[in-house]
Amino acid sequence: MDQIVQILKALGDETRLKILIILSRKRICAKGIAKHLNISEAAVSQHIKVLKDAGIITGAKVGYYVHYDLQKATLREIVKLVEEINSIHTISCCKLGVHIPQECVVSCKAQKNKCCQKNK
């Protein structure tokens, strides 16, 4: 669960999302990203560190530069999680460490969350 939270926090920044969009189109170095976004290389470096620590991107040295690329497997896991959350029939709350009382699982579907309101 901690890794998922770290990934979602990393995705919660507009500049980092822009970096991911750029990387979805091509491998590029920090200097290139800075030019595309019109921000400093230092700012790009900080965003890259967050994305790398979350496992969303990787870097490979090419000559004097490090070219960055998406970790597509990590992004697929997040998409899968969102799809599970969106589907009441497939979500595995135990897998996420979330406890939902059994009466809520049954009656929330039929009574539109009345039981969840009384169990807060």
Secondary structure as UniProt FT lines:
FT   HELIX           2..11
FT   HELIX           14..25
FT   STRAND          28..29
FT   HELIX           30..37
FT   HELIX           41..53
FT   TURN            54..55
FT   STRAND          57..62
FT   TURN            63..64
FT   STRAND          65..70
FT   HELIX           72..86
FT   TURN            88..90
FT   HELIX           93..96
FT   HELIX           102..111
FT   TURN            112..113
FT   HELIX           114..118
//
